[in-house]
Amino acid sequence: METLEFVIYPDGRVQEKVTGIIGASCAEVTAAIESQLGNVINQEQTSEYFAQQVNQTAVATTQATYSEW
């Protein structure tokens, strides 16, 4: 599940935490929000940022023979 969490401090700082998004696509999700909030002072990537989606494909080949013996 993808979640965005925002903590707004009394001095106006906003902390944003993104979870559930694998890879660098989280930057695409948050870009519009961050542009409206103002200057980004610090970014820390989580382990999900560095993870890669695994796509597995399996191909099965069958061969049938027929004999009239």
VMD Tcl script that draws the C-alpha trace (Angstrom):
set ca {
  {0.00 0.00 0.00}
  {1.38 3.41 -0.97}
  {1.26 6.07 1.73}
  {2.38 9.68 2.07}
  {2.77 11.01 5.59}
  {3.26 14.71 6.38}
  {4.31 16.22 9.68}
  {3.92 20.00 9.91}
  {5.99 21.59 12.67}
  {5.08 24.84 14.47}
  {7.95 26.67 12.75}
  {6.50 25.82 9.30}
  {8.81 22.96 8.38}
  {7.16 19.98 6.72}
  {8.47 16.45 6.96}
  {7.29 14.09 4.26}
  {7.59 10.30 4.44}
  {6.75 8.02 1.52}
  {6.25 4.29 1.98}
  {5.12 1.50 -0.28}
  {6.63 2.86 -3.50}
  {9.52 0.82 -4.87}
  {12.40 2.59 -6.62}
  {12.89 6.21 -7.61}
  {9.30 6.65 -8.79}
  {8.48 8.12 -5.37}
  {10.19 11.32 -6.56}
  {7.67 11.54 -9.40}
  {4.78 11.06 -6.98}
  {5.93 13.80 -4.62}
  {7.34 16.35 -7.10}
  {4.12 18.36 -7.47}
  {3.54 18.48 -3.72}
  {7.11 19.53 -3.00}
  {6.97 22.31 -5.59}
  {3.94 23.77 -3.78}
  {5.55 23.47 -0.33}
  {8.71 25.39 -1.17}
  {12.42 24.66 -0.86}
  {13.49 21.10 -0.12}
  {16.23 21.29 2.50}
  {17.02 17.62 2.98}
  {16.15 14.26 1.44}
  {16.87 10.81 2.85}
  {16.16 7.77 0.72}
  {14.79 4.65 2.37}
  {15.63 1.07 1.50}
  {12.52 1.01 -0.71}
  {14.12 3.71 -2.88}
  {17.07 1.45 -3.66}
  {14.97 -1.69 -4.14}
  {14.16 -2.94 -7.61}
  {11.01 -4.65 -8.71}
  {11.53 -8.25 -9.67}
  {9.75 -9.47 -12.78}
  {9.86 -13.19 -13.32}
  {8.84 -14.92 -16.50}
  {8.53 -18.61 -16.94}
  {8.36 -20.32 -20.31}
  {7.28 -23.92 -20.50}
  {7.94 -25.96 -23.62}
  {6.22 -29.25 -24.15}
  {6.78 -31.79 -26.84}
  {4.39 -34.58 -27.65}
  {5.24 -37.56 -29.78}
  {2.94 -40.10 -31.28}
  {3.90 -43.55 -32.35}
  {1.81 -46.33 -33.94}
  {3.92 -49.18 -32.65}
}
mol new
graphics top color blue
foreach p $ca { graphics top sphere $p radius 0.5 }
foreach p [lrange $ca 0 end-1] q [lrange $ca 1 end] { graphics top cylinder $p $q radius 0.2 }
display resetview
